Amino acid sequence: MGNKQEFLEIYRNFPCRTLPNAFWKTAARLSEAALDIVTSAEGELCKVSIWRQQGCLAFWCKDPSVEALDPANLDRLDFVLVHEGSLAVFEQAAFKQRQAYFRLCHTGPVRHQVCPAGFVFKNADPKEEVDEVAQYIQRCYSKIRVNPDIVRSWHTHPAYAPELWVWMEDADTGEKAGLGIGEFDPEVPEASLEWIQVLPEFQNQGLGSAIVAELLSRVKGRALFETVAGELDNPKDPESLYRKCGFSGLDVWWYLAR
């Protein structure tokens, strides 16, 4: 077993290998979950797993061949979030839904990025522009459903950071071309990029990478690192955008569900 502080230290050293999401999202659920941290006699980390009722919030192990789970326990699992390197532990379970997510980390200086000509940044007002933010995100995604109530719920997050809500606007017309939303967790400290989107008619002009760079610059000197996650098979290939902006890593997480 382990405690939150030990878990936090592990996360600081290996954020993308330890969790499939920003630290605060799982830390908020530790009170109702079982955290299992296993180290060798030499102090080497062997396993980190977090179990909650009929699900696993995170699972990583150094050697999947020695981590066989009881078949009966596998059958009782409704969902699992497992690091790709440990996927073999759950290969005997009949999960119908399988989705892979990349998880990348950024450290060090922010790559210089000039705001594209004809566009300017404008601070968003998270409280007053709830409807506009929800409508904008909805215009950018065909499969994601975001409504004003969902946007309002982001204001209650422990990592809510209104200074990391920013619009990219057409300098002449004021039309909103892009939107970036990040969060900042001072406990780690970690910044996570949650929403980066550009309307289709404004894409391929460098706006996405400019928004990422702007958010990174706003947490420079405050965050130990910045993280991001996204669907691995997304046809828009957001992973390439983040790598272009200096994010790196080879960690992939799988969501398995009945």
Secondary structure as GFF3:
##gff-version 3
##sequence-region A 1 258
A	DSSP	alpha_helix	4	13	.	.	.	ID=ss1
A	DSSP	alpha_helix	15	18	.	.	.	ID=ss2
A	DSSP	alpha_helix	23	27	.	.	.	ID=ss3
A	DSSP	three_ten_helix	30	32	.	.	.	ID=ss4
A	DSSP	beta_strand	34	39	.	.	.	ID=ss5
A	DSSP	beta_strand	45	52	.	.	.	ID=ss6
A	DSSP	beta_strand	55	61	.	.	.	ID=ss7
A	DSSP	three_ten_helix	64	66	.	.	.	ID=ss8
A	DSSP	alpha_helix	71	76	.	.	.	ID=ss9
A	DSSP	beta_strand	79	83	.	.	.	ID=ss10
A	DSSP	three_ten_helix	84	90	.	.	.	ID=ss11
A	DSSP	beta_strand	97	106	.	.	.	ID=ss12
A	DSSP	beta_strand	119	123	.	.	.	ID=ss13
A	DSSP	alpha_helix	130	140	.	.	.	ID=ss14
A	DSSP	alpha_helix	148	154	.	.	.	ID=ss15
A	DSSP	three_ten_helix	162	164	.	.	.	ID=ss16
A	DSSP	beta_strand	165	170	.	.	.	ID=ss17
A	DSSP	beta_strand	176	185	.	.	.	ID=ss18
A	DSSP	beta_strand	190	198	.	.	.	ID=ss19
A	DSSP	three_ten_helix	200	202	.	.	.	ID=ss20
A	DSSP	alpha_helix	207	218	.	.	.	ID=ss21
A	DSSP	beta_strand	225	231	.	.	.	ID=ss22
A	DSSP	alpha_helix	238	244	.	.	.	ID=ss23
A	DSSP	beta_strand	248	257	.	.	.	ID=ss24
###
